[in-house]
Amino acid sequence: MNILLWHVHGSWTTAFVQGPHTYLVPVTPDRGPDGLGRARTFSWPASVREVPPEDLREAPVDLVVLQRPHELALAERWLGGRRPGRDVPAVYLEHNAPDGDVPGTRHPCADRDDLTLVHVTHFNRLFWDCGATPTEVIEHGIVDPGHQYTGRLPRAAVVVNEPVRRGRYTGTDLLPALAEAAPLDVFGMGTEGLAAHLDLPEDRCRSADLPQNHLHPAMAQRRLYLHPVRWTSLGLSLLEAMHLGMPVVALATTEAVEAVPAGAGTLSTRPEVLARAVRHYLEDPSAAAEDGARARQAALQRYGLKRFLDDWERVMTEARS
C-alpha cells in the first residue's frame, strides 16, 4: 500500500514504518508542523518517501492515517478533493488521553461511519467519548534497542518534553521531593533551565536533549527510570526504558498500571512510596538489575514490534475492504 501520514510523533512513526508498505510523508519548504518530512534523529527505512503537497494531488494513495483533527480538511485539499474515509480509506490514530471535560470529553471524530478510530491504549479508549465511531486499540510497538542496562550511575533517568510548560501534567512539581531521594537526569525537549525553575542545585537535576541513538545508552547507564507523569497517554520512553532493562518507578496513573507488571518496578499514587523505591534501587544495584530484567521481558511480550505491525496490518486491511 501507499500510506499517507504526517510526521507527528517520531517515536511512534519509527515503529509504524517498519512495515512492508510505502509511506508518503508530506514535506514543506519550512518543514513546519504539517510538513516535517523524514525524521532527522530517528532511523527510518527508504520506504518512507518525502512528498511535497503539490505532488499529492495525483499521487496513488491507498490509505490515509490521520492523527490531528485538522488533517481531515488538509488531506482533502492536498489530495485534490479526495475525502479521507469517503474517497480514500482512512483511519484516525489518537495518540493522546483526552484533555478538558474528563470523563465527558467528546472526540473530534465521534459518530463517524467513514473511518476507524484507533487508540494507542485501552485507557484512552475508556476515557474518550467516541460515540458510534468504530474503535480499535493497537498498543504500542517498540523497535527493540536491546538489553543495554548497566545502571552504573546512581541516578534516576526521567524522559519528558517541555516539563516547565506542562507542569502538573508531567509531574514536574513532584521532582524536587524525588530529587531528594536520587539525583535526576531529565532528558527531553525544552528541559533547559529546569533545575533553576525548580530551585534545585544543578547536580540534583541535570537536563539534556539527546537524539534517540544517544538517549538510549545514556538512559541505560542510570540506575532506574522514573516516570512521575500524572496525565498523559502511555509514554513511549517508559516502554523503551523497560526494553533497555531498566527498573521502573512510576505514578500509578493512566495506562502505566497495565504496562508495568509486578516485579518490574514500583507503581503508586503516593510520591513518598516512589521516593522509597528510588532509594531502594540506589542502595541495591542487584535488585535494580533483577527488576529491570523482568521489565524487559514484560515489554518484549506485550509491546513487541511484530505484534504491533500485525495489528496494524489487520486494521488497515479492514479499512480498505
N, C-alpha and C positions, 0 to 999 in steps of 0.2 A: 504493500500500500504506500501511497504518498500521503503523509500525515502532516497537516499544517498545525503548528503550535508555536506560541510565543515563548521566548526565553524569559520566564518569570522567576522560577525557583531553580537555581543552578544545581543544588544537590539532588533534588528530585528528578530533574531532567537528565542528569548524568546516568541514573539508573534506567529511566524510560527509554533512552535512545540506544540502549544495548540490545534492543530487539532487532528483528530481521527486516525492518522497513526502511524507507527513505523519509527523512524528517526535514520538512521545509520550515526554516526559522526566519521570520522577517528581519531584515536589516535596513536601517535608515542611515543617511549620511551622518547624523549626530549621534547615532547609537543610543537613542533615548529609550525610555521605558517600553515603547511599542516597537522598537527596532534594535534590540541589543545585539542580535546576531549570535554567532557562536560564542561559547564561553571562552574566556581567556585564562581562567585559573582552574578549570576542570578539564579532564581529558575526555574529549568526545570523539567518536569514530567518524570516518569520512562520509558515512551515510547521512550525517547532519549537514544540510546544504543551506547556505545563506541565500535568501531570495528578496530582492527589492520589491516593495509593494506594487510597482507598476508591472512587474513580471508575473504577479499572481493572478492578474485578470484573466489570462488564458491558460494558466497552469492546471494540469490534471491533478485534482485533489480528491482523494478517496474518503478522507475523514478529517474533521476539524476537532482538535482538543482545545476547548475554551477554558480559561482559568480566571478571567475577570469579567464583571458584568458588561463593561463597555466593548468587549471583544465581539459580542454578537453583532453590533452595528458595524464595527471596524472590519470584521471579516466579510460581511455582506458588501461593503463598499470596495474593499480591496480585491474581492473575488468577482467583481464585475456584476454585482446584483444577485449572485447565487446566495441563497439564505441558508445559514447553518441550521440543520435539523429538518429543513424542507427540501432544498435543492441539493444539499451536500450533507451526508450523515455527520452527526456531531455528538460529542459527549461534553459535559461540563464538569471539570475537575475542581472540587472545592478543597483547597489546602487548609483552610483556617477554621478554627472554632468560631461560633457566632459571637458578635460583639454588639452590645446595645441592650435591647429589651429581653435579656435572657431570663427565663427559658422560652419566651414567646417570639424569638427572633425569626422573622419570615425570610426565607431565602429568595434572592432576586430571581431565581429560576423556578420558583414554586408554581405548581399547577400547569406545567407544560407537558404536552404529549408528544413533542417532536424531538426530544433528546433525553439522554440518560444522565442523571446527576451522580457523580462518583465522589465519595468521601474517602479521605485517607485514614480515618479512624472511626471505630464504632461510636466513640464518644461524640464526634462531630455529627454523625447522622442522628444520634439520640437528641441532640440539642438544637439542631436546625429544624425549623418547620418548613418542610418541602412540599406540603400539600399533596397533590396527586401525582407529582412528577416521579417517574420510576427512579429508584435509587439503588446504588450498589456501594459496597465498601471494598476497596482494594488497599490493603495495608501496605505500608512502605516496603520497599526492597532496597538493599544496600549492596553496592559493589564492594565485596569483601576486601578491606585493606590489609588483612592478615593479623595474626596474633603478635602485635608489636610491643605489648606491655612489658615495661621494666620496673616502673614505679620507683625509680632510684631517687627521685626528688621528693622530699617530704612536704609536698604542696598539693593543693586541690586545683584541678582544672575546671574552669567554667567556660562554656561557649554560649555567647549571646550577642545579638546585634542590637546596637543602639540602646544600651541599658539605661542611660541617663534619660533619654526621651520617653522610653517605655515604662520606666519606673516600677510601679507596683505590679504591673502585668508580668514582668520578668523577675520579680522578687528582688529588685535592686536594693530596696530598703532593708532586706534581710542580710545583706552582705557584711555590714560592719560586725554584727554579732558572730557570724560564721567565720569571719576573718580572725576572730579571737581563738577559734579552735584550730585553724590552719591558715597559713599564708595562701593567698589566692592568686592564680594566674588566669586572668579573664581574657579570652580570645574572641575576636569578632569585630565587625564594622562599627564604627562610632564609639569605641571604648576609650579613646584618648581622653585624659583628664578625669577618669573615673575615680581614682584614689582621692584627688583633691575635692571632687564633688561630694564624696562620702566622708571627707575629713579623716582619711586613713593614711598612715605612713606608706610611702611608695612601696616598700618591701612587702607589706601585708596585702597589697592589691596592685599587682603589676598588670599591665594590659598590652595587647598586641593584636594586630590584624594580619593574619598569615594566609597565604594561598593554601589550598587543601593539601597539596603534596608536602608542605612543611608543617601544616597543622597537625596531621595525624601523628607523626613521630614526636612532636612536641607534647601533645596530649598524653601519649603513652609513657612518657618519662615521669609524669606526675603520679602521685600515689593513688589518687582516686578522682572520679568525676563527680562534680557537684551540680545538681540541677534544681535551683531554687525557684523555678518558674511557677507562678500562680495560675495563669490563664493563657493557654495557647493551644494550638494543635500539638501533636507529639513531635518534639524537636528531633530532627534527623541527627543532630550532634549527639544526642543521648544514645541512639541506636549505633552510631559509629563508635562511640566510646565503648559500648558493650562488645562490638565486633573486635575492637582492639585488645580486649581482655581486661578492661578496667572495671573495678567495683564501682557501684553507683550509689550515691546518696541523694535522694530526691524528695521533693514535696509530693505527697500522695494526692495529686490533683490531676484532672483531665485524664488522658489515656496512659499516663505513667503507671498507674496501678495495674494495668493489663500487661504492659511491656516488660516490667521488671519483676521476675518471679522471686519467691523466697530463696534465699541462699545466694542471690546475685548482688545484694546490697541492702540498703535500708530505705524504706519509704515511710513517711509520717507527715501528718499535718501540723506537727509540733516542732518548731525550729530548734528547740533545745534538744530534742531527740536526734535531729540531724547533726547538731554540733557534737553530741556524744559519739555518734557513729564516725564522724570525721576524725575525732581524736583517737578512736579505736584503731582505725586504719593507719594513722600516723605512727602509732605505738606498736603495731603488729603487722609488719610488711608481709609475713607469710599468710595471715588471714586475708589481707587485701588481694594477694595473688590468687588464692584459692577461690574467693568470691568472684574475682574478675574472670577466672577460667569458666566458672558456671555461667556468668553473664554472657560470655562469648557463645557458649553452646546454646543458650536460650535464644540469643539473637539470630544465630545461624538457622535454627529450626523454624523460627516464626517469621523472620524478616529477610530470608534469603532471596537472592536475585531471581532464581528460576521460578519460584512460586509467584513472585511479583509479575514477571513477564508473562507467565501462563495465564494469570488472572486478567491481565490487560488484553491478551490475545482473545480470550473468550468474550469480554465485554465489547471490544471493538468489532469482532465478527458479528455479534448480535446486533450492534448498532447499524451495521450495513445490510442486514437481512431484511 
